Amino acid sequence: MIFSIHKLFRTNRSHQKFQRDRFGRLMFELKIFFKRLIARLFAVGDRMSARVKGFTLIELLMSMLIASVIISTLLAFTVNIMETDRKEQAKVESQSDVQAALNYIADDMQEAVYIYDADSLNTVSPNGIQDQLPTFTSSTPILVFWKRKYYAPTDDVYVNAGKTITKKVGCLEYGTTTTNGTCDPNAPIGSGRYAYSLVAYYVMYGSDSNFSNAVRLGRWELNDGIRSSCQSSDITTCSDPKPYARIDVTPPTAIAGSSMVNYWSVPDQGFAPFASTGGTVDALMNKWTRATAGFASTNTPTVLIDYLDDSPYSADQDDGTLGSNTPAGNPAVVIPIRANVAGTPSTNPDCYKEDVGTGNGGSINTAASLRVPSTFTGIPSSFYVCVNPTQNVARIYLRGNTLARLRPNQTESQRRVFDSTYLSTGNIRAFGRGRVYTQ
């Protein structure tokens, strides 16, 4: 078979063209594929970005629920920590106040010359002073003693009846009744002076808008004035500085006008000296009676400490063990000093042991140590003392209530302590080192 050359070449050119078209189409398809692939990859990223631009309602609700659970848990934890810290701080403050009050009382008693026991405070004159002390609403005297009070040379004292003029103690023996003369009040050249004073600590459990609803400890004081060196019955005959007045400090049971004293400074209204001769110290102190004029209405106890415990007293607290909660007792309260029992010898005569009870020798003013008060019926048991007048020694007990500090305006039942960790207790043994001197 014979073929035309021209035809052959035409066939080959057609094949080549076909091959070229096929290759071009393949390249075209690959180009389109890669373009679409790249576009798809970037389109996925864009769609992902678009999807995180917002939340659905369900997602928001779930997030709020989870957040509220976490926040409430953290808030409860924070509140609990703050409340615990608040209670611990109150405990520290309560214990600090109790200890500070005890230290103050012990320091106050350093110059004590005589301490009254339960017999003296429960008996009327002439065998006791129950009817001679001032009475205040919902208050009971617990610790009462005579002391020598020191007036420093730089202390101011009143030198006129109206209490409007003062002089420095170190200038009393210079100048006139009301002037200093050559004595510079900024640098007194005279010495200090001593005077007797009667001090009484009261447990106060009445309502007072200035304090909490808990129990308070108040201090009352009755001071003698500073006596003149001239005791002439006619003060006009005395040389300067003359006494500002001659004052009748005669007790109502004594002969009228039998105790007239010349003073440089003013004694408190109602003050009368105790007798220093004519019997034993116990007998003389228990015969003391206030002056006929009576006490000034402005002479009221100064609160030394607030927030003392006012838990109801029950007899089981008085046996040396933790009390029960029936009928109204407090299981956290224990009173280590036993009640006074007539005819029972004291097992703690000098109040040396803080957890040993006391007794009563069977008669008034014996050498036995006695608890004051003898009974807590009707009064709180957060302040009491063990006293031995013969040895001039006392042990003072205080019990603070931490919850009362945290809840000052609540009723007792709302802040009653059933956990002893919320009771701040303390005691201190104090000695009276003063001595009675005749004047």
Sine and cosine of phi, psi and omega as CSV:
sin_phi,cos_phi,sin_psi,cos_psi,sin_omega,cos_omega
0.00,0.00,0.74,-0.67,-0.08,-1.00
-0.96,-0.27,0.79,-0.62,0.00,-1.00
-0.94,-0.33,0.49,-0.87,0.06,-1.00
-0.99,0.16,0.71,-0.71,0.02,-1.00
-0.89,0.45,-0.65,0.76,0.01,-1.00
-0.87,0.50,-0.64,0.77,0.01,-1.00
-0.93,0.37,-0.60,0.80,0.01,-1.00
-0.88,0.47,-0.75,0.67,-0.02,-1.00
-0.89,0.45,-0.55,0.83,0.04,-1.00
-0.91,0.41,-0.58,0.81,0.03,-1.00
-0.92,0.38,-0.68,0.73,-0.01,-1.00
-0.90,0.44,-0.64,0.77,0.01,-1.00
-0.91,0.42,-0.58,0.81,0.05,-1.00
-0.91,0.42,-0.65,0.76,0.03,-1.00
-0.90,0.44,-0.66,0.75,0.01,-1.00
-0.90,0.43,-0.67,0.75,0.02,-1.00
-0.89,0.45,-0.64,0.77,0.02,-1.00
-0.89,0.46,-0.65,0.76,-0.01,-1.00
-0.91,0.41,-0.66,0.75,0.01,-1.00
-0.90,0.43,-0.68,0.74,0.01,-1.00
-0.90,0.44,-0.61,0.79,0.01,-1.00
-0.91,0.41,-0.67,0.74,0.00,-1.00
-0.93,0.38,-0.66,0.75,0.02,-1.00
-0.89,0.45,-0.63,0.78,0.02,-1.00
-0.91,0.41,-0.62,0.79,0.02,-1.00
-0.89,0.45,-0.71,0.70,0.03,-1.00
-0.89,0.46,-0.63,0.78,0.03,-1.00
-0.88,0.47,-0.69,0.73,0.01,-1.00
-0.91,0.43,-0.65,0.76,0.03,-1.00
-0.90,0.43,-0.65,0.76,0.01,-1.00
-0.88,0.47,-0.70,0.72,0.03,-1.00
-0.90,0.44,-0.63,0.78,-0.02,-1.00
-0.89,0.46,-0.75,0.66,-0.03,-1.00
-0.93,0.38,-0.60,0.80,0.05,-1.00
-0.88,0.47,-0.69,0.72,0.01,-1.00
-0.92,0.39,-0.61,0.79,0.01,-1.00
-0.89,0.45,-0.74,0.68,0.00,-1.00
-0.90,0.45,-0.67,0.74,0.02,-1.00
-0.89,0.46,-0.62,0.79,0.00,-1.00
-0.92,0.39,-0.67,0.75,0.01,-1.00
-0.86,0.51,-0.74,0.68,0.02,-1.00
-0.93,0.37,-0.53,0.85,0.03,-1.00
-0.92,0.40,-0.58,0.82,0.05,-1.00
-0.90,0.44,-0.71,0.70,0.04,-1.00
-0.87,0.50,-0.66,0.75,0.01,-1.00
-0.90,0.44,-0.67,0.74,0.00,-1.00
-0.91,0.41,-0.61,0.80,0.05,-1.00
-0.89,0.45,-0.66,0.76,0.03,-1.00
-0.90,0.43,-0.63,0.78,0.00,-1.00
-0.92,0.40,-0.55,0.83,-0.06,-1.00
-0.95,0.32,-0.48,0.88,-0.06,-1.00
-1.00,-0.04,0.17,0.99,0.00,-1.00
-0.98,0.18,-0.08,1.00,-0.03,-1.00
-0.26,-0.97,0.17,-0.98,0.01,-1.00
-0.85,-0.52,0.43,-0.90,0.09,-1.00
-0.99,0.16,0.23,-0.97,-0.01,-1.00
-0.88,0.47,-0.64,0.77,0.02,-1.00
-0.89,0.45,-0.67,0.74,0.02,-1.00
-0.89,0.46,-0.67,0.75,0.03,-1.00
-0.89,0.46,-0.70,0.71,0.00,-1.00
-0.89,0.45,-0.67,0.75,0.02,-1.00
-0.90,0.43,-0.65,0.76,0.01,-1.00
-0.90,0.45,-0.68,0.74,0.02,-1.00
-0.90,0.44,-0.64,0.77,0.02,-1.00
-0.89,0.45,-0.73,0.69,0.00,-1.00
-0.90,0.44,-0.68,0.73,0.00,-1.00
-0.89,0.45,-0.66,0.76,-0.01,-1.00
-0.91,0.42,-0.61,0.79,0.04,-1.00
-0.90,0.43,-0.70,0.71,-0.01,-1.00
-0.91,0.41,-0.71,0.70,-0.03,-1.00
-0.91,0.41,-0.68,0.73,0.00,-1.00
-0.89,0.45,-0.61,0.79,0.04,-1.00
-0.91,0.42,-0.72,0.69,0.01,-1.00
-0.91,0.41,-0.61,0.79,0.01,-1.00
-0.91,0.41,-0.69,0.72,0.04,-1.00
-0.88,0.47,-0.64,0.77,0.02,-1.00
-0.90,0.43,-0.68,0.73,0.00,-1.00
-0.91,0.42,-0.70,0.71,0.02,-1.00
-0.88,0.47,-0.64,0.77,0.01,-1.00
-0.90,0.44,-0.66,0.75,0.03,-1.00
-0.90,0.43,-0.68,0.73,0.00,-1.00
-0.91,0.41,-0.63,0.78,0.01,-1.00
-0.93,0.37,-0.65,0.76,0.04,-1.00
-0.89,0.45,-0.69,0.72,0.02,-1.00
-0.90,0.44,-0.63,0.78,0.02,-1.00
-0.89,0.45,-0.68,0.73,0.01,-1.00
-0.92,0.39,-0.66,0.75,0.01,-1.00
-0.90,0.43,-0.63,0.77,0.04,-1.00
-0.90,0.43,-0.65,0.76,0.03,-1.00
-0.90,0.43,-0.61,0.79,0.05,-1.00
-0.88,0.48,-0.71,0.70,-0.02,-1.00
-0.89,0.46,-0.71,0.70,-0.01,-1.00
-0.91,0.42,-0.65,0.76,0.00,-1.00
-0.90,0.43,-0.72,0.69,0.01,-1.00
-0.91,0.42,-0.61,0.79,0.01,-1.00
-0.91,0.42,-0.67,0.75,0.02,-1.00
-0.91,0.41,-0.66,0.75,0.02,-1.00
-0.88,0.47,-0.72,0.69,-0.02,-1.00
-0.92,0.40,-0.62,0.78,0.03,-1.00
-0.90,0.43,-0.64,0.77,0.03,-1.00
-0.91,0.42,-0.67,0.74,0.03,-1.00
-0.89,0.46,-0.69,0.73,0.02,-1.00
-0.90,0.44,-0.63,0.78,0.02,-1.00
-0.89,0.45,-0.71,0.71,-0.02,-1.00
-0.90,0.43,-0.69,0.73,0.01,-1.00
-0.88,0.48,-0.65,0.76,0.04,-1.00
-0.92,0.38,-0.61,0.79,0.01,-1.00
-0.90,0.44,-0.48,0.88,-0.07,-1.00
-1.00,-0.02,0.00,1.00,-0.06,-1.00
-0.87,0.49,-0.56,0.83,0.01,-1.00
-0.98,-0.19,0.31,0.95,0.01,-1.00
-0.91,0.42,0.68,-0.73,0.03,-1.00
-0.96,-0.28,-0.32,0.95,0.03,-1.00
-0.32,-0.95,0.69,-0.72,0.02,-1.00
-0.88,-0.47,0.79,-0.62,-0.01,-1.00
-0.99,0.16,0.66,-0.75,0.02,-1.00
-0.99,-0.16,-0.14,-0.99,-0.07,-1.00
-0.90,0.44,-0.61,0.79,0.02,-1.00
-0.87,0.50,-0.69,0.72,-0.03,-1.00
-0.91,0.41,-0.63,0.78,-0.06,-1.00
-0.99,0.16,-0.25,0.97,0.01,-1.00
-0.97,-0.24,0.06,1.00,-0.07,-1.00
-0.83,-0.56,0.60,-0.80,0.00,-1.00
-1.00,0.05,0.24,-0.97,0.01,-1.00
-0.87,0.50,0.60,-0.80,0.21,0.98
-1.00,-0.10,0.18,0.98,0.00,-1.00
-0.96,-0.28,0.10,0.99,-0.01,-1.00
-0.17,-0.99,0.07,-1.00,-0.08,-1.00
-0.86,-0.51,0.32,0.95,-0.04,-1.00
-0.82,0.57,-0.66,0.75,-0.04,-1.00
-1.00,0.03,0.05,1.00,-0.02,-1.00
-0.98,-0.21,-0.30,0.95,0.01,-1.00
-0.99,0.11,0.48,-0.88,0.04,-1.00
-0.93,0.36,0.50,-0.86,0.04,-1.00
-0.95,-0.32,0.67,-0.74,0.04,-1.00
-0.78,-0.62,0.52,-0.86,-0.06,-1.00
-0.85,0.53,0.76,-0.65,0.05,-1.00
0.78,0.62,0.73,0.69,0.01,-1.00
-0.64,-0.77,0.57,-0.82,0.00,-1.00
-0.70,-0.71,0.79,-0.62,0.05,-1.00
-0.95,0.31,0.73,-0.68,-0.03,-1.00
-0.91,-0.42,-0.73,0.68,-0.04,-1.00
-0.86,-0.51,0.90,-0.44,-0.04,-1.00
-0.75,-0.66,0.73,-0.68,-0.02,-1.00
-0.41,-0.91,0.39,-0.92,0.14,-0.99
-1.00,-0.09,0.60,-0.80,0.02,-1.00
-0.60,-0.80,0.32,-0.95,0.15,-0.99
-1.00,-0.05,0.88,-0.48,-0.02,-1.00
-0.99,-0.11,0.75,-0.66,-0.03,-1.00
-0.99,-0.14,0.77,-0.64,0.11,-0.99
-0.97,-0.25,0.89,-0.46,0.02,-1.00
-0.95,0.32,0.40,-0.91,-0.01,-1.00
-0.84,0.55,-0.46,0.89,-0.04,-1.00
-1.00,-0.01,-0.01,1.00,0.02,-1.00
-0.96,0.28,0.58,-0.81,0.07,-1.00
-1.00,-0.03,0.67,-0.74,0.08,-1.00
-0.73,-0.69,0.49,-0.87,0.02,-1.00
-0.98,0.22,0.64,-0.77,-0.03,-1.00
-0.81,-0.58,0.37,0.93,0.12,-0.99
-0.56,-0.83,0.38,-0.93,-0.10,-0.99
-0.88,0.48,-0.55,0.84,-0.01,-1.00
-0.98,0.18,-0.06,1.00,0.00,-1.00
0.81,0.58,0.76,0.66,0.04,-1.00
-0.89,-0.45,-0.26,0.97,-0.03,-1.00
-0.88,-0.48,0.71,-0.70,0.00,-1.00
-0.84,-0.54,0.41,-0.91,0.15,-0.99
-0.69,-0.72,0.41,-0.91,0.11,-0.99
-0.96,0.28,0.61,-0.79,-0.01,-1.00
-0.85,0.53,-0.60,0.80,0.00,-1.00
-0.95,0.31,-0.08,1.00,0.02,-1.00
-0.91,-0.41,0.07,1.00,-0.07,-1.00
-0.88,0.48,-0.56,0.83,-0.06,-1.00
-1.00,-0.02,0.24,0.97,0.02,-1.00
-0.83,-0.56,0.36,-0.93,0.05,-1.00
0.94,0.33,-0.59,-0.81,0.03,-1.00
-0.94,-0.33,-0.23,-0.97,-0.04,-1.00
-0.84,0.54,-0.66,0.75,-0.10,-0.99
-0.88,-0.48,0.02,1.00,0.01,-1.00
-0.89,-0.45,0.33,-0.94,-0.10,-1.00
-1.00,-0.01,-0.29,0.96,-0.02,-1.00
0.89,0.46,-0.80,-0.60,-0.04,-1.00
-1.00,0.10,-0.02,1.00,-0.05,-1.00
-1.00,0.06,0.82,-0.57,0.02,-1.00
-0.99,0.11,0.89,-0.45,-0.03,-1.00
-0.89,0.45,-0.34,0.94,0.05,-1.00
-0.99,0.17,-0.28,0.96,0.03,-1.00
-0.53,-0.85,0.95,0.31,-0.06,-1.00
-0.84,0.54,0.66,-0.75,-0.03,-1.00
-0.99,-0.16,-0.16,0.99,0.02,-1.00
-1.00,0.10,0.08,-1.00,-0.04,-1.00
-1.00,-0.07,0.17,-0.98,0.09,-1.00
-0.96,0.27,0.19,-0.98,-0.05,-1.00
-0.73,-0.68,0.44,-0.90,0.09,-1.00
-0.93,-0.37,0.53,-0.84,0.11,-0.99
-0.53,-0.85,0.46,-0.89,0.01,-1.00
-0.99,0.14,0.53,-0.85,0.08,-1.00
-0.58,-0.81,0.52,-0.85,0.06,-1.00
-0.98,-0.21,0.83,-0.56,-0.05,-1.00
-0.89,-0.46,0.69,-0.72,0.03,-1.00
-0.71,-0.71,0.75,-0.66,0.10,-1.00
-0.97,-0.23,0.82,-0.58,-0.04,-1.00
-0.95,-0.32,0.62,-0.78,0.23,-0.97
-1.00,0.00,0.83,-0.56,-0.14,-0.99
-0.90,-0.44,0.86,-0.51,-0.10,-0.99
-0.78,-0.63,0.34,0.94,0.08,-1.00
-1.00,-0.02,0.27,-0.96,0.00,-1.00
-0.96,0.27,0.61,-0.79,0.03,-1.00
-0.49,-0.87,0.85,-0.53,-0.07,-1.00
-0.90,0.43,-0.30,0.96,-0.01,-1.00
-1.00,0.09,-0.16,0.99,-0.06,-1.00
-0.70,-0.71,-0.03,-1.00,-0.01,-1.00
-0.97,0.25,0.05,-1.00,0.05,-1.00
-0.99,0.11,0.01,1.00,0.00,-1.00
-0.99,0.11,-0.21,-0.98,-0.04,-1.00
-1.00,0.03,0.52,-0.85,0.02,-1.00
-0.81,-0.58,0.35,-0.94,0.08,-1.00
-0.91,-0.40,0.86,-0.51,-0.04,-1.00
-0.90,-0.44,0.53,-0.85,0.00,-1.00
-0.90,-0.44,0.79,-0.61,0.03,-1.00
-0.88,-0.48,0.61,-0.80,-0.06,-1.00
-0.63,-0.78,0.63,-0.77,0.05,-1.00
-0.82,-0.58,0.91,-0.41,-0.14,-0.99
-0.96,-0.29,0.63,-0.78,0.21,-0.98
-0.98,0.19,0.41,-0.91,0.08,-1.00
-0.99,0.10,0.00,-1.00,0.05,-1.00
-1.00,-0.03,0.86,-0.50,-0.12,-0.99
-0.99,0.17,0.55,-0.83,-0.02,-1.00
-0.96,0.27,0.43,-0.90,0.07,-1.00
-0.96,0.29,-0.30,0.95,0.04,-1.00
-0.97,-0.25,0.89,-0.46,-0.01,-1.00
-0.93,-0.37,0.49,0.87,0.03,-1.00
-0.90,0.43,0.57,-0.83,0.02,-1.00
-0.91,0.40,-0.33,0.94,0.05,-1.00
-0.89,-0.45,0.98,-0.21,-0.12,-0.99
-0.93,0.37,-0.28,0.96,0.02,-1.00
-0.94,0.34,-0.32,0.95,0.01,-1.00
-1.00,0.07,-0.16,0.99,0.01,-1.00
-0.97,0.24,0.57,-0.82,0.07,-1.00
-0.98,0.17,0.30,-0.95,0.01,-1.00
-0.91,0.41,0.57,-0.82,-0.06,1.00
-0.98,0.20,0.84,-0.55,-0.02,-1.00
-0.95,0.33,0.43,-0.90,0.13,-0.99
-0.88,0.48,0.55,-0.83,0.01,-1.00
-0.97,0.24,-0.42,0.91,0.00,-1.00
-0.25,-0.97,0.36,-0.93,0.15,-0.99
-0.95,-0.32,0.89,-0.46,-0.18,-0.98
-0.92,-0.39,0.65,-0.76,0.05,-1.00
-1.00,0.06,0.93,-0.36,0.05,-1.00
-0.93,-0.37,0.48,0.88,-0.02,-1.00
-0.95,0.32,0.79,-0.62,0.08,-1.00
-0.90,0.44,0.43,-0.90,-0.03,-1.00
-0.91,0.43,-0.31,0.95,-0.02,-1.00
-1.00,0.02,-0.12,0.99,-0.04,-1.00
-0.99,-0.17,0.12,-0.99,0.02,-1.00
-0.91,0.41,0.76,-0.65,-0.05,-1.00
-0.82,0.57,0.74,-0.67,0.04,-1.00
0.97,0.23,0.17,0.99,-0.05,-1.00
-0.98,0.18,-0.26,0.96,0.02,-1.00
-0.83,-0.57,1.00,0.06,0.05,-1.00
-0.94,-0.33,0.79,-0.62,-0.09,-1.00
-0.77,-0.64,0.70,-0.71,0.11,-0.99
-1.00,0.05,0.77,-0.64,-0.08,-1.00
-0.85,-0.52,0.59,-0.81,0.22,-0.98
-1.00,0.04,-0.60,0.80,0.03,-1.00
-0.83,-0.55,0.34,-0.94,-0.19,-0.98
-0.99,0.17,0.79,-0.61,0.15,-0.99
-0.98,0.18,0.35,-0.94,0.06,-1.00
-0.92,0.38,0.56,-0.83,0.02,-1.00
-0.88,0.48,0.76,-0.66,-0.01,-1.00
0.99,-0.13,-0.15,0.99,-0.02,-1.00
-0.94,0.33,0.66,-0.75,0.14,-0.99
-0.63,-0.78,0.66,-0.75,0.01,-1.00
-0.96,0.28,0.41,-0.91,0.11,-0.99
-1.00,0.06,0.42,-0.91,0.04,-1.00
-0.97,0.26,0.66,-0.75,-0.01,-1.00
-0.94,-0.34,0.00,1.00,0.04,-1.00
-0.66,-0.75,0.38,-0.93,0.08,-1.00
0.98,-0.20,0.36,0.93,0.03,-1.00
0.32,-0.95,-0.05,-1.00,0.05,-1.00
-0.95,0.31,0.29,-0.96,0.00,-1.00
-0.87,0.49,-0.68,0.73,0.01,-1.00
-0.86,0.52,-0.75,0.67,-0.05,-1.00
-0.90,0.44,-0.68,0.73,-0.03,-1.00
-0.91,0.41,-0.68,0.74,-0.02,-1.00
-0.92,0.39,-0.57,0.82,-0.02,-1.00
-0.98,0.17,-0.19,0.98,0.09,-1.00
-1.00,-0.03,-0.02,1.00,-0.05,-1.00
-0.89,0.45,0.66,-0.75,0.09,-1.00
-0.71,-0.70,0.54,-0.84,-0.01,-1.00
-0.94,0.35,0.25,-0.97,0.01,-1.00
-0.93,0.37,0.40,-0.92,-0.05,-1.00
-0.86,0.51,-0.54,0.84,-0.05,-1.00
-0.89,0.46,-0.38,0.92,-0.02,-1.00
0.98,0.19,0.07,-1.00,-0.07,-1.00
-1.00,0.07,0.45,-0.89,0.08,-1.00
-0.96,0.27,0.64,-0.77,-0.02,-1.00
-0.91,0.41,-0.36,0.93,0.00,-1.00
-0.99,0.13,-0.19,0.98,-0.02,-1.00
-1.00,0.08,1.00,0.05,-0.03,-1.00
-0.89,-0.46,0.32,-0.95,-0.01,-1.00
-0.89,0.46,0.61,-0.80,0.12,-0.99
-0.99,-0.10,0.80,-0.60,-0.05,-1.00
-0.93,0.36,0.83,-0.56,0.00,-1.00
-1.00,-0.04,-0.62,0.79,-0.02,-1.00
-0.47,-0.88,0.63,-0.77,0.05,-1.00
-0.95,-0.32,0.06,-1.00,0.08,-1.00
0.92,0.40,0.55,0.84,0.16,-0.99
-0.98,0.21,0.39,-0.92,-0.09,-1.00
-0.95,0.33,0.69,-0.72,0.05,-1.00
-0.85,-0.52,0.51,0.86,0.06,-1.00
-0.87,0.50,0.64,-0.77,0.00,-1.00
-0.86,0.51,0.61,-0.79,0.02,-1.00
-1.00,0.09,0.64,-0.77,0.15,-0.99
-0.69,-0.73,0.48,-0.88,-0.14,-0.99
-0.87,0.49,-0.47,0.88,-0.04,-1.00
-0.94,0.34,-0.23,0.97,0.09,-1.00
-0.97,0.26,-0.23,0.97,-0.12,-0.99
-0.99,-0.15,0.26,0.97,-0.02,-1.00
-0.93,-0.37,0.21,0.98,0.06,-1.00
1.00,0.07,0.01,1.00,0.03,-1.00
-0.86,-0.51,0.20,-0.98,0.04,-1.00
-0.89,0.45,0.66,-0.75,-0.03,-1.00
-0.96,0.27,0.12,-0.99,0.08,-1.00
-0.97,-0.26,0.01,-1.00,0.00,-1.00
-0.97,-0.23,0.40,0.91,0.00,-1.00
-0.78,-0.63,0.71,-0.70,-0.07,1.00
-0.99,0.14,-0.49,0.87,-0.02,-1.00
-0.62,-0.78,0.40,0.92,-0.07,-1.00
-0.98,0.22,-0.03,-1.00,0.01,-1.00
-0.79,-0.62,0.88,-0.47,-0.07,-1.00
-0.92,0.40,-0.25,0.97,-0.01,-1.00
-1.00,0.05,-0.14,0.99,-0.10,-0.99
-0.99,-0.16,0.74,-0.67,0.13,-0.99
-0.67,-0.74,0.69,-0.72,0.00,-1.00
-0.95,-0.32,0.96,-0.28,-0.13,-0.99
-0.95,0.32,-0.46,0.89,-0.02,-1.00
-1.00,0.04,0.87,-0.50,-0.08,-1.00
-0.93,0.36,0.35,-0.94,0.07,-1.00
-0.92,0.38,0.44,-0.90,0.01,-1.00
-0.96,0.28,0.75,-0.66,0.01,-1.00
-0.86,-0.50,0.88,-0.47,-0.03,-1.00
-0.87,0.50,0.71,-0.71,0.05,-1.00
0.99,0.12,-0.04,1.00,-0.01,-1.00
-0.99,-0.17,0.85,-0.53,0.01,-1.00
-0.88,0.47,0.56,-0.83,0.00,-1.00
-0.95,0.32,0.71,-0.70,0.09,-1.00
-0.99,-0.11,0.07,1.00,-0.01,-1.00
-0.59,-0.81,0.89,0.46,-0.20,-0.98
-0.89,0.46,-0.49,0.87,-0.03,-1.00
-0.94,-0.35,0.26,0.97,0.01,-1.00
0.83,0.55,0.50,0.87,-0.05,-1.00
-0.97,0.23,-0.60,0.80,-0.04,-1.00
-1.00,-0.07,0.84,-0.54,-0.11,-0.99
-0.96,0.27,-0.29,0.96,-0.07,-1.00
-0.89,-0.46,0.36,0.93,0.01,-1.00
-0.90,-0.43,0.68,-0.73,-0.09,-1.00
-0.95,0.32,0.02,-1.00,0.00,-1.00
-0.87,-0.50,0.11,-0.99,0.04,-1.00
-0.64,-0.77,-0.18,-0.98,0.00,-1.00
-0.66,-0.75,0.79,-0.61,-0.05,-1.00
-0.92,0.38,-0.14,0.99,0.07,-1.00
0.96,-0.28,-0.17,0.99,0.03,-1.00
-0.64,-0.77,0.27,-0.96,-0.07,-1.00
-0.93,0.36,0.64,-0.77,0.10,-1.00
0.87,0.50,0.73,0.69,0.09,-1.00
-1.00,0.09,0.05,-1.00,-0.03,-1.00
-0.99,0.17,-0.03,1.00,-0.03,-1.00
-0.95,0.31,0.45,-0.89,0.13,-0.99
-0.99,0.13,0.63,-0.78,-0.04,-1.00
-0.80,-0.59,0.54,-0.84,0.09,-1.00
-1.00,0.07,0.67,-0.75,0.09,-1.00
-0.84,-0.54,0.86,-0.51,0.06,1.00
-0.99,0.13,0.32,-0.95,0.02,-1.00
-0.92,0.39,-0.57,0.82,0.03,-1.00
-0.65,-0.76,0.50,-0.87,-0.01,-1.00
-0.98,-0.18,0.27,0.96,0.00,-1.00
-0.87,0.50,0.88,-0.47,0.04,-1.00
0.99,0.10,-0.05,1.00,0.01,-1.00
-0.73,-0.68,0.41,-0.91,0.03,-1.00
-0.92,0.40,0.39,-0.92,-0.02,-1.00
-0.95,-0.30,0.42,0.91,-0.06,-1.00
-1.00,-0.02,-0.08,1.00,0.05,-1.00
-0.61,-0.79,0.90,-0.44,0.02,-1.00
-0.43,-0.90,0.30,-0.95,-0.07,-1.00
-0.67,-0.74,0.40,-0.92,0.19,-0.98
-0.94,-0.35,0.82,-0.58,-0.13,-0.99
-0.79,-0.61,0.68,-0.74,0.18,-0.98
-0.78,-0.63,0.99,-0.17,-0.05,-1.00
-0.88,0.48,-0.56,0.83,-0.05,-1.00
-0.89,0.46,-0.66,0.75,0.01,-1.00
-1.00,-0.03,-0.03,1.00,0.03,-1.00
0.82,0.57,0.75,0.66,-0.05,-1.00
-0.71,-0.70,0.50,-0.87,0.03,-1.00
-0.52,-0.85,0.49,-0.87,0.17,-0.99
-0.88,-0.48,0.81,-0.58,-0.10,-1.00
-0.96,-0.27,0.70,-0.71,0.01,-1.00
-0.87,-0.49,0.71,-0.71,0.08,-1.00
-0.73,-0.68,0.54,-0.84,0.05,-1.00
-0.68,-0.73,0.91,-0.41,0.02,-1.00
-1.00,-0.06,0.35,-0.94,-0.01,-1.00
-0.87,-0.50,0.93,-0.36,-0.03,-1.00
-0.91,0.42,-0.62,0.78,-0.02,-1.00
-0.91,0.41,-0.49,0.87,0.05,-1.00
-0.91,0.42,-0.54,0.84,0.04,-1.00
-0.95,0.32,-0.57,0.82,0.01,-1.00
-0.98,0.18,-0.48,0.88,-0.04,-1.00
-0.77,-0.64,0.92,0.40,-0.16,-0.99
-0.91,0.41,-0.43,0.90,-0.09,-1.00
-0.97,-0.24,0.08,1.00,0.02,-1.00
-1.00,0.08,0.27,-0.96,0.04,-1.00
-0.97,0.26,0.26,-0.97,-0.04,-1.00
-0.85,0.53,-0.67,0.74,-0.05,-1.00
-0.90,0.43,-0.44,0.90,-0.01,-1.00
-0.99,0.17,-0.29,0.96,0.00,-1.00
-0.81,-0.59,0.36,0.93,0.03,-1.00
-0.91,0.41,0.69,-0.73,-0.09,-1.00
-1.00,-0.09,0.81,-0.59,0.08,-1.00
-0.90,-0.43,0.12,0.99,0.04,-1.00
-0.81,-0.59,0.87,-0.49,-0.10,-0.99
-0.89,0.46,-0.30,0.95,0.01,-1.00
-0.92,0.39,-0.29,0.96,0.03,-1.00
-1.00,-0.10,0.13,0.99,0.07,-1.00
-0.95,-0.31,0.84,-0.54,0.01,-1.00
-0.99,-0.14,0.97,-0.23,-0.06,-1.00
-0.95,-0.31,0.44,-0.90,0.04,-1.00
-0.21,-0.98,0.39,-0.92,0.07,-1.00
-0.50,-0.87,0.38,-0.93,-0.01,-1.00
-0.51,-0.86,0.58,-0.82,0.02,-1.00
-0.99,-0.16,0.82,-0.57,-0.07,-1.00
-0.86,-0.51,0.65,-0.76,0.01,-1.00
-0.92,-0.39,0.70,-0.72,0.14,-0.99
-1.00,-0.02,0.89,-0.46,-0.07,-1.00
-0.95,-0.31,0.11,0.99,0.04,-1.00
-0.97,0.23,0.27,-0.96,0.01,-1.00
-0.73,-0.69,0.50,-0.87,0.00,-1.00
-0.99,0.10,0.80,-0.60,0.05,-1.00
-0.85,-0.52,0.61,-0.79,0.05,-1.00
-0.97,0.22,0.54,-0.84,-0.03,-1.00
-0.88,-0.48,0.00,0.00,0.00,0.00
